[in-house]
């Protein structure tokens, strides 16, 4: 099993570190262990995707990094500081439309900065810079109801980036988009990431998307979930048009599919037995 190597503490000051974390939920029918014994790290400037069968705990892992859930075992640290709750140096983008429908694009992107108490002129300057970055310069006065689904997600990404987070957490951000729009926004995200080089933890069911975007893909097992394998995506950056057709791209994609298929079959088998 190709787990991420544990590094000396002096080398872990600029990483997101998972130290043997686990998550068990208490329900009316007993305890359910969602995540078990995950150890690994996200170095600076790296884009990490997490894939695995449905219900394996991918979003739970992300929520523990974001401080929305406290691990029942182990700890998460960001640049040497333990995560004990939501932090100002992390930002999240979700699958669902999270734009404020009564605000313009500009005011949506500036919203987090407003909450932080940044002066109006400064937050609008930063919001306009983010609008430029995500390619929405002509739409800053539009309301979300006037935008496509892909444009709304770009607004959500811009709002997150405006906060200058150390870590950007993305939970199936393109899951509600049609395939054509998903591919377009994925390319846009990669262009944005090349500019910002934030650390990204990206949850997806789309294996092709994971390969195209990532430096590494973490494959999670069926419950209770561990990181079954870490697959390096050794494709050159920046990734041009035609990357999907490269033999190495297809090789990585096929390997990931085989890993996920085995775990999905375990999940389906467990469900059939419980029924």
N, C-alpha and C positions, 0 to 999 in steps of 0.2 A: 504494500500500500504506500503510495507516494505522498505522505504528509509533508507539510512545509517544515523545514528544519527549524529547530529552536535556536535562537541567536543569543549571544551574550548580551547582558543588559545594556552595556555601553552602545551597542549597535541598535537597540530597540527604542531609543529615545525619539526617533522620527518615523515611527510605525504605528499602525493599529495592530494590537497584539491580542489574540485570543488565547487565553491560558486555561486549557482544559475546561472550557465552559460547557454547561449543560442546562437544560430547561425542562422542568417537570410541572405539568399543570394538574391542579387538584380539581376534580369534577365530582358531581353527585354520585357517579358510579365508581369512583376511585381515582388513582393517579395515572396520568398519561405522560410518558417521557417523550418529548418531541425531539430534543437535541441532546446528544451525549458525547462528552469528551472531545470537543473540537479544539484543536490547538493549531495555530498558524499566525500569519502576519500579513499586513498590507503595507509595503514600503512606500516611501514618498513617490509621487508621480506615476503610480501604477493604477491600471484599470483592471479590476478583478470582477469576473462574472461568476454567478453561482447558479448551477442548474441541478435538476434532480426530479424525481417523480412527484406528482401532485401530493400535497399534504406532508412532505418530508421535513418541513421546518425551515425552508429558505427564508421566508418572511420573518420567522421567529429570530433567526440569526441576525437579520438586518435590524430588527427592533431592539435587540440587545446592544448593538453598536450605537444606535440612536438614543439609548437611554429610556426607551418606552417600556421595556421589560427588564427586570433585574434577573440575571442568571441565578438559578437555584444551586449552581455549582460553578466554581471557577470565577474568572473575572475577565473584563475587557478593559484595556488601557489604550488611550490615544496620546501618543508622544509622551509616554511615561506617566500620564495622569489617569487614574481609574475612573471609568464611566459609572456614575451613581445615579444619573437621571439625564433628562434632555440637556444638551449643551449648546451654547451659542456658536461653537466652532464646527458644528455639523449641520447639514441641511438635507432635507428629504424631498423626493419627488415620487408621487404615487401614481397608480394607474388611473384612478378616478380624476375627473376634472376638478381641480382645486382652486380655479380662478374665482375671484369675487366679482359676480356678474354686474354689480352696480358701479364698478370702478373701471376706468380706462386701462389699457395695456400699461401705460406709464405708471399709473397709480397702483396697479397690481404688483408690478415689479418693485416699486418703492415701498410696498407695504411693510415688509420685514424690517427695513431700515427705519421706517417711521416708528414701529414698535420699539426698536432699540434706542430711539430718541435722537437720531441723527438730524441735524438741521435741514430744513426743507430744500434749500438750494443745493446742498451737498448730496442729499439722497437722490434728487432728481438728476444731477449730473451723473451719478453712478448708474442710475436706472437707464438713462439714455445710452450710456456706454454699453450696457448689457443688451439693450434693444438693438444696437448696431451689431453686436457680436452674434446674436441669434437671427439676424436678418429680418427684423420687423420694423425697420425705420419708418416705413410709410403707414404703419398701423398704430402708432403710439396713442392716438386719440380714440381708437376703436374700443367698443365694449366687447367682452368675450362672446356675446351672442352673435356678433358679426364676423367671428373667426371660425376657421375650420378646426377639426379636432387636432390635427398636427400643429397648427399655429398655437392653440391653447397649451399644448405640451411644451412648446418652445417658450411660451410665457412663463410656465412653471419652472422650467430649467433656468431661465434668466433670473427669476425671483430668487431661486436658490443660490445661484452664482453671485448675485449682488451682495450677499452676506459674506462673501469671501471665506467660505468654509474650508477647514482643513480636510474634511471628509464629506463627499457627496454620496448620499445613499439613495438608490433608485430601485423602487419595488414595482417591477413589471410596468415601467412608465409608458410603453407603447402597446400594451395589451389590448386596449380598446380601439386601436387604429386598424384600418384595413391594411392589407399586405403592402400595397404600393406606397401608401403614406408612411407606413412603418419603416420601410427601407429608406425612404427619403429623409425622415427625421433621424434615423440612425446615422446616416451619412453626415447630417448636420451636427449631431451630437459629437461625432468623432472629430469634425473640424473644430468645434468649440473646445473639445478636450485638448486638442493639439495646441491651442492658444493658452489654456489655463493650467493644464497638467495637474488638476486636483487629483487626490486619491479618490477613486470611485469604487463602490461596492454595488454591483448591478445584478438584480434578480431577474431571471428570464426563464421562460419555457422554450425559447427559440434557440436551438443549438447553432444554427447558421449565424444568427445575430451575435451570440456569445463569442464565436470564433472571430468574426469580423471586428468587433469592438475591442477585444481584451488582450492583455498581456498574459494573463493566466485564467483558466476556467477551473473552478472548484466543482467537483461532482459529488453531490451529497447522496448518501445511501437512503434506503427505506428506513422508516422509524424503528427504533430510536436512531436518529441521524448522526452520522459522522461524516467527515470529509473523506470519501472513499479514495479519491485520487485528485491530485493537482496536475493539470495538463498545461504545459507551457505552450503559448502560441508564438512560435518562432517565425513569424512573418514580418517583413520589413515595415517600418513606419516612416512617413505617413503611408496609409494604405490606399492605393489608387483604384480607379475604376478597373474592373477585371480581376480584382483580388479573389473574388469568389470562384473564379475559374482555375486558379492555380492548383496543380496537383497536391501540393502540401496542404492547402486549405481543405481540400476534399478528404485528405488522409486524416487530418485532425478531426474534422466533422464526423467522419465515419467511426473513428475511435470513440469519440464522446457518445455517439448514438448507441454503440454497443454497451458502454458502461451504464447509460441511463436505462436502456431496455432491460438489462438484468435486474436493476433495482425496481423498475416499474412492475415487472413480473412478480417480484416478491410482494409488492404492495397489493397487487390484484389477487394473488394467492391467499394472502392473509385476510383480505376482505371476503373472499369466497368461503374460507373456513369459519370466519366469525358469523357469516350469514347462516 
